[in-house]
Amino acid sequence: MADHIDMANDLAEAETARHIAAARQPIPVGVAGQCEQCGDEFPRLVRDHGGLRCGFCRDGRRKPR
C-alpha cells in the first residue's frame, strides 16, 4: 500500500509531465497589423477567439505608456 510520500511523488511527477506537455505546445504564428481590440499597431498579432489581438489585450494586461 502506498504511503503519503509515494502519493505526493506520483502527484509531483504527473504535475511535472503536465507542465512539460504545456510548454511543448507550438507558439502561434503572428502577423503585423492593428489590434482589433485596442486599435494600436503591433509587429505581432495572434488570432484567437477575440480576433487578431496584441499580447496585452489577449492576456488582459495594461500596455506601458
C-alpha positions as CSV (number, residue, x, y, z in Angstrom):
1,M,0.0,0.0,0.0
2,A,1.3,3.4,-0.9
3,D,2.1,5.9,1.8
4,H,1.7,9.7,1.7
5,I,5.2,10.3,0.4
6,D,4.6,7.9,-2.6
7,M,1.3,9.6,-3.4
8,A,3.0,13.0,-3.2
9,N,5.8,11.8,-5.5
10,D,3.2,10.5,-8.0
11,L,1.3,13.7,-7.9
12,A,4.5,15.7,-8.4
13,E,5.5,13.5,-11.4
14,A,2.1,14.0,-13.0
15,E,2.2,17.7,-12.5
16,T,5.7,17.9,-14.0
17,A,4.6,15.9,-17.0
18,R,1.6,18.2,-17.5
19,H,3.8,21.3,-17.3
20,I,6.2,19.9,-19.8
21,A,3.4,19.0,-22.2
22,A,2.0,22.5,-22.0
23,A,5.5,24.0,-22.6
24,R,5.8,21.9,-25.8
25,Q,2.7,23.5,-27.4
26,P,3.6,25.4,-30.6
27,I,3.8,29.1,-30.5
28,P,1.1,30.6,-32.8
29,V,2.4,32.4,-35.8
30,G,1.9,36.1,-35.6
31,V,1.3,38.8,-38.2
32,A,1.9,42.5,-38.1
33,G,-1.1,44.9,-38.1
34,Q,-3.7,46.7,-36.0
35,C,-5.1,45.1,-32.9
36,E,-8.8,44.5,-33.2
37,Q,-9.4,45.3,-29.6
38,C,-7.3,48.3,-28.7
39,G,-6.6,49.6,-32.3
40,D,-2.8,50.1,-31.8
41,E,-0.3,48.9,-34.4
42,F,1.9,46.0,-33.3
43,P,4.6,43.9,-35.1
44,R,3.0,40.7,-33.9
45,L,-0.7,39.9,-33.5
46,V,-2.2,36.5,-32.9
47,R,-5.7,35.2,-33.9
48,D,-7.7,33.9,-31.0
49,H,-11.4,33.9,-30.1
50,G,-11.4,37.7,-29.9
51,G,-9.9,38.1,-33.4
52,L,-6.4,39.4,-34.2
53,R,-5.2,40.8,-30.9
54,C,-1.9,42.1,-29.4
55,G,-0.4,40.3,-26.5
56,F,-1.5,42.9,-24.0
57,C,-5.2,42.6,-25.0
58,R,-5.0,38.8,-25.3
59,D,-3.5,38.4,-21.8
60,G,-5.6,41.2,-20.2
61,R,-2.5,43.3,-19.3
62,R,-2.2,47.1,-19.4
63,K,0.0,48.5,-22.1
64,P,3.0,50.5,-20.9
65,R,2.8,54.2,-21.9
